[in-house]
Each structure stands twice: as structure tokens, then as C-alpha cells.
């Protein structure tokens, strides 16, 4: 597992940030490259105060499908505190609390 970043992924992250700002319970989000069964894939890992949120999943799907072709897919994982600790050891969240995007200074 490692951070996944490239041109299209940056567009995805920027658009997701707009969606995430409307969800006060969403704490952090990571876009990671994962390997399952010897195959590489991409997963969006999110940490929410209240666990999985179907409305958020629908919004993420809408944003994703507006950027990528139908053959592509994105796994969405709602992570708990222990899982996030392991995740944070290999990558940085692109969205978190007041953080807007990696490299940008959060507002005061």
C-alpha cells in the first residue's frame, strides 16, 4: 500500500475536496494504491466520525464517474482508528479536518 498520485488523481482529489467540505463528519481521506491478489488497484480510504455514509459513497461515485471511463473503478473503504494509523504510516491524507489539499496551508 502506498499513496496514489498522478494527473487524473489530482483532479479527482480536488473535486472530492469540494464534496467533502459538505460532510462535517468526514475527518480525513487518503487515495492509495493497493495490491489484492497480485493485482494493483486504487482505494479511497476515508475516516468518518460516524462510520460508513451511503450518501457520501454516492457523491464519491458521481465525482469519480465524471472523470474516469466506465471500465475504471474505485474502492471506497471506511477506516477505523487502528486502520488509519497503519494507513498514515505509508501516506498522507489529501483531505483532513481543515486541511484543503496537500501542500496548501489550511485557513486559520
N, C-alpha and C positions, 0 to 999 in steps of 0.2 A: 504494500500500500504506500502510495506517495501522492503528493499534490499533483493535480492535473491542470495544466495551464497552457494556453495557446491562443491564437487569434479568435477563433469562434468561441472558445471557452470564456474569453474576456468579455465578449459581447453578452454571452449568457449570464455571466456574473453581474454585469452592470444592469441588465434588465431584471434579474432576480432581486437585486437590491431594492429596486422600486417597489416590487411586490412585498418584499419582506418588511419594509417600513410600515406597512399597514397591519402587521401582526405583532402586537406588543409582547406576546408570549414567546416569540422566537428569540432565542438568545444568541446563537451562533450558527454559521453554515460553512461547510467545507466542501470543495469539489475535489474528489480524489480518484486516482486510478487504482483499480483493484484487480486482483487476479483470483479467479474462481475456476477450479477445474482446468487449469492451464490456459484459460482464455482471459484476455485483458478486457476490462470494461471500465465504465465511469459511474461513480455513485455520488449523489448529493447527500451528504450527511448533515442532518440538522438537529440542533438541541433546542427543545421547546420546554417551557416550564410545565406544561400540562400534557406532555406526550403527543402522540400522533394526532394530526388535524386533517380531516378529509378535505376541507375547503382549501387548505394550503396546498395539499397534493394536487388538487385540480388546477389551482393557479400556476403551480410549478410546471405541470404538464402543458398548459396553454402557452406559457412562455417558451418552453423547450421546443414545442412543435412549430412555433413561429420562426424558429431559427434553423432547425435541423430537418433533414429529409425523414420520411416515414420509416425508413429501414433502421434508423438510429433509435436507441432507447436510453433512458436514464433511470437507474435505480435510485430510489429515494429511501433513505434509512433514517429513522428517528432514533437517536442515540441517547443512552443514559449517561450518567456522570462517569462511570468507570470506562465505558466505551469511548467517551470523549477524551478522557485522559490519555488513553492509548493513541487515539487519533491525533491529538495535539502534539504528541511526541514526534510525529512524522510530517506534519504540515500545519499551516497557519490558516485560521478562518478568513474567508474573504468578506464575511459579514459578521458583525458581533456587537451586541448592545448598541452603543453609539458609534461604533466604527462603521464607516461607509464602505470603503474598499481598501484593499491592501495598499500601503504606500501613501494613502491620504491621511491627513491629520483630522481626527474627529472634532466635531464642533465643541465649543466649551460648554 
